[in-house]
Amino acid sequence: MWTTIKRIARYGLVGFVRNGFISLSAILMMTIMLFMLANIMISNAAMRSTLNDLTNKVDVSVYFKTSASVLQIQEVQRTIQALPEVASITYVSKEQALEDFRARHKGDQLTMQALDELGSNPFGASLEIRAKQTSQYEAIAKYLEAQQASQSEAGAIIDKVNFYQNKTAIDRLTTIIATSQRNGIAKTVFLGICALLIVLNTIRLAIYTSRDEIGVMNLVGAGRWYVRGPFMVAGVLYGAVSAALVLLVLYPILLYYPVLIGLDPTTELLFGSFNSFDYFLAYFPLFFLVLMGTGTGLGALSSYLAVRRYLRA
């Protein structure tokens, strides 16, 4: 058994080297495909990072009347925190709301003068509520409005809920998230099918040059796996070499020329804090496993399918 495995591996390596031009063609095609796969991974990561940043900036704010006490607001906060849709709640005191207003309008002299003439703090405290998913904000807002309408002890101190002012932005963000997820899956599946067909036809060239050798092996009674094995080894080598090339090329590209994968300093501004080079370094094991696994898997599968015709002959 071990002797057979060594022979298959040796014949596969010999065939890989002997068919130099065809091997180079297969490696080139797989390198392009794996490079596109890496591009999709980085682009999807950038999109996810941007959507997470936007999601973290979206919230539902509950504004309380100026007469509401801290204890009453804390009781409402505990009630809201118990909702399964709620991820986090930030308390903003009346004093903090006043400071934030002054900071936003420090260049507006008329507004500042009007505020000073009031002689007291016109702002009430508020709670900034973030949901676990953007689609859950409406349920939280409806709960708060029901409390407000009931005129219970908690509802009586609620002045306003600002969900419907932000509803359009929240709905658009929810749609973008769902669409980007579907697009990512669709692009990956489409790329995998295209890569399989391209690599399959490329590897067929290598097998075509050995069709007479396969015919002789069939005549002398060689087992199917003994015939198929060397070509699958060669296919695995195509994938492994291609994946290694992509990993080597990605480092300088992401460091110096991110525009080659569709990311440059201008477009990265759209992705907020996302940095493609830092992402590549942080998730290098993931890139290695995905690219190496995809390359070797496609190479082995393509060789397996391509040689069937000559095994039947």
C-alpha positions in Angstrom: 0.0 0.0 0.0 2.7 2.4 1.0 4.7 1.5 -2.1 1.7 2.2 -4.3 1.2 5.6 -2.7 4.8 6.5 -3.2 4.7 5.5 -6.9 1.5 7.5 -7.4 3.0 10.6 -5.8 6.2 10.2 -7.8 4.4 9.8 -11.1 2.3 12.8 -10.3 5.3 14.9 -9.5 7.0 13.7 -12.7 4.0 14.5 -14.8 3.7 18.0 -13.2 7.3 18.8 -14.2 7.2 17.0 -17.5 4.1 18.9 -18.7 5.8 22.2 -17.9 3.9 24.5 -20.3 0.5 22.9 -19.5 1.3 23.0 -15.8 2.2 26.7 -16.1 -1.2 27.3 -17.8 -3.1 25.5 -15.1 -1.2 27.4 -12.4 -1.9 30.7 -14.1 -5.6 30.1 -14.4 -5.9 28.9 -10.8 -3.8 31.8 -9.5 -6.2 34.3 -11.2 -9.1 32.5 -9.7 -7.6 32.4 -6.2 -6.6 36.0 -6.5 -10.2 36.9 -7.3 -11.3 34.8 -4.3 -8.9 36.7 -2.0 -10.3 40.0 -3.5 -13.9 38.9 -2.6 -12.8 38.0 1.0 -11.2 41.4 1.5 -14.0 43.3 -0.1 -16.6 41.5 1.9 -14.6 42.1 5.1 -14.4 45.8 4.2 -18.2 45.9 3.6 -18.9 44.1 6.9 -16.6 46.5 8.8 -18.4 49.5 7.3 -21.8 48.1 8.0 -20.8 47.3 11.6 -19.5 50.9 12.0 -22.8 52.2 10.6 -24.8 49.9 12.8 -23.0 51.1 15.9 -24.0 54.6 15.0 -27.7 53.8 14.7 -29.8 53.8 17.8 -33.2 54.6 19.2 -33.2 57.5 21.7 -35.7 57.9 24.4 -36.0 61.5 25.7 -37.4 62.0 29.2 -39.2 65.0 30.6 -37.1 67.4 32.6 -39.1 66.5 35.8 -38.0 62.8 35.6 -35.7 61.8 38.4 -32.6 59.6 38.0 -34.2 56.8 39.9 -37.2 56.8 37.6 -35.0 56.8 34.5 -32.9 53.9 36.0 -36.1 51.9 36.5 -37.1 52.4 32.9 -33.5 51.5 31.8 -33.7 48.2 33.7 -37.1 47.4 32.0 -35.7 48.1 28.6 -32.5 46.2 29.2 -34.6 43.1 29.9 -35.9 43.1 26.3 -34.3 40.3 24.2 -33.7 42.7 21.3 -31.6 45.1 23.2 -27.8 44.9 22.9 -26.8 48.0 25.0 -28.1 51.2 26.6 -26.2 54.4 27.2 -27.5 56.9 29.7 -27.1 60.6 28.9 -27.7 62.9 31.8 -29.3 66.4 31.6 -26.0 68.0 32.2 -24.3 65.9 29.5 -27.0 66.8 27.0 -26.5 70.5 27.7 -22.7 70.2 27.3 -23.2 68.3 24.0 -25.6 71.0 22.7 -23.2 73.8 23.6 -20.4 71.9 21.8 -22.4 71.4 18.6 -23.5 75.1 18.5 -20.4 76.8 19.9 -20.1 78.9 16.7 -23.8 80.0 16.7 -23.9 83.1 18.9 -27.7 83.6 18.7 -28.4 80.1 19.9 -25.9 80.4 22.7 -27.4 83.7 23.8 -30.9 82.3 23.8 -29.7 79.4 25.9 -28.1 81.6 28.4 -31.2 83.8 28.7 -33.2 80.8 29.8 -31.3 80.6 33.0 -31.9 76.9 33.4 -31.2 73.6 31.7 -34.0 73.0 29.2 -32.8 69.4 28.3 -34.0 66.2 29.8 -32.0 63.0 30.2 -32.1 60.4 27.5 -31.3 56.7 26.8 -29.5 55.7 23.6 -30.6 52.1 22.8 -28.8 49.8 20.4 -30.4 46.7 19.1 -28.7 43.4 18.4 -29.9 43.7 14.8 -31.1 46.7 12.8 -34.4 44.9 12.0 -35.2 44.9 15.8 -35.4 48.6 16.3 -39.0 48.9 15.3 -40.0 46.3 18.0 -38.2 48.3 20.6 -39.8 51.6 19.5 -43.3 50.1 19.6 -42.7 48.8 23.1 -41.6 52.3 24.2 -44.5 53.9 22.5 -46.9 51.5 24.2 -45.4 52.4 27.5 -45.8 56.1 26.8 -49.4 55.6 25.6 -50.4 53.6 28.7 -49.4 56.6 30.9 -47.9 54.1 33.4 -45.3 55.4 35.9 -42.6 54.6 33.3 -44.5 56.0 30.4 -45.5 59.2 32.1 -41.9 60.4 32.2 -41.1 59.6 28.5 -41.2 62.8 26.4 -40.3 61.5 22.9 -39.0 58.4 21.1 -37.0 59.3 18.0 -37.3 56.0 16.1 -39.4 57.3 13.2 -37.0 60.1 12.5 -34.3 57.5 11.9 -36.6 54.8 10.4 -35.6 55.5 6.8 -31.9 55.2 7.6 -32.4 52.1 9.6 -34.5 50.4 6.9 -31.9 51.3 4.3 -29.1 49.9 6.4 -31.1 46.7 7.0 -31.6 46.3 3.3 -27.9 47.0 2.5 -26.8 44.3 5.1 -29.1 41.7 3.7 -28.2 42.5 0.1 -24.4 42.5 0.7 -24.7 39.1 2.4 -26.6 37.6 -0.5 -24.2 39.1 -3.0 -21.2 37.8 -1.2 -22.6 34.2 -1.3 -23.7 34.5 -4.9 -20.3 35.8 -6.0 -18.5 33.1 -4.2 -20.6 30.3 -5.7 -20.4 31.8 -9.2 -16.6 32.1 -8.9 -16.3 28.5 -7.7 -18.3 27.2 -10.6 -16.3 29.2 -13.2 -13.0 28.2 -11.6 -14.0 24.5 -11.7 -14.9 24.7 -15.4 -11.8 26.7 -16.3 -9.4 24.5 -14.3 -11.1 21.3 -15.5 -10.6 22.3 -19.2 -7.0 23.3 -18.5 -6.1 20.0 -16.8 -7.7 18.1 -19.6 -4.9 19.3 -21.8 -2.4 17.7 -19.5 -4.4 14.5 -19.4 -4.9 14.5 -23.2 -1.1 14.4 -23.7 -1.1 11.2 -21.6 -4.1 9.5 -23.2 -2.0 6.7 -24.8 -0.3 6.0 -21.5 -3.6 5.8 -19.7 -4.9 3.4 -22.4 -1.9 1.1 -21.9 -2.4 1.1 -18.2 -6.0 0.2 -18.7 -5.0 -2.7 -21.0 -2.5 -4.2 -18.5 -5.2 -4.1 -15.7 -4.1 -1.1 -13.6 -6.7 -0.1 -11.1 -8.7 3.0 -11.6 -7.2 4.8 -8.6 -3.7 3.9 -9.7 -4.4 5.5 -13.1 -6.2 8.5 -11.6 -3.9 9.1 -8.7 -0.9 10.8 -10.4 -3.2 13.3 -12.2 -4.9 14.1 -8.9 -1.5 14.6 -7.3 -0.6 17.0 -10.2 -3.9 18.8 -9.6 -3.2 19.2 -6.0 0.3 20.6 -6.9 -1.4 23.1 -9.3 -3.6 24.3 -6.5 -0.8 24.4 -3.8 1.6 26.4 -6.0 -1.2 28.8 -7.1 -2.3 29.4 -3.5 1.4 30.0 -2.4 1.8 32.5 -5.3 -1.3 34.4 -4.3 -0.3 34.6 -0.7 3.1 35.9 -1.6 1.8 38.4 -4.1 -0.9 39.7 -1.8 1.6 41.0 0.8 3.3 43.7 -1.3 0.1 44.5 -3.2 -1.9 45.2 0.0 1.1 47.1 1.5 2.0 49.3 -1.5 -0.7 48.9 -4.3 -4.1 48.1 -2.8 -5.6 49.8 -5.9 -4.9 46.5 -7.8 -7.6 44.7 -5.8 -10.0 47.6 -5.9 -8.9 49.3 -2.7 -7.0 52.6 -2.7 -6.6 55.4 -0.1 -9.7 57.1 -1.5 -12.0 54.1 -1.5 -10.7 53.0 1.9 -12.0 56.2 3.3 -15.5 54.9 2.5 -14.7 51.8 4.7 -14.0 53.8 7.8 -11.3 52.3 10.0 -10.9 49.2 7.8 -7.3 48.6 6.6 -6.9 45.8 4.1 -3.2 45.1 4.9 -3.8 44.9 8.7 -6.8 42.6 8.0 -4.6 40.3 5.8 -2.0 40.0 8.5 -4.5 39.4 11.3 -6.4 36.7 9.3 -3.4 35.2 7.5 -4.2 31.7 8.8 -7.7 32.1 7.4 -6.4 33.2 4.0 -3.9 30.3 4.0 -6.6 27.7 4.8 -9.2 29.1 2.4 -6.8 29.6 -0.6 -4.8 26.5 -0.1 -7.9 24.4 0.6 -9.8 25.8 -2.4 -6.8 25.5 -4.7 -5.9 21.9 -3.8 -9.5 20.9 -3.7 -10.3 22.3 -7.1 -7.2 20.8 -8.6 -7.9 17.4 -7.2 -11.6 17.5 -8.2 -10.8 18.8 -11.7 -8.3 16.0 -12.3 -10.7 13.4 -10.9 -13.4 14.6 -13.4 -11.1 15.1 -16.3 -9.6 11.6 -16.3 -13.0 9.8 -16.2 -13.3 10.0 -20.0 -10.1 8.0 -20.6 -10.9 5.5 -17.9 -14.2 4.7 -19.7 -12.5 4.5 -23.1 
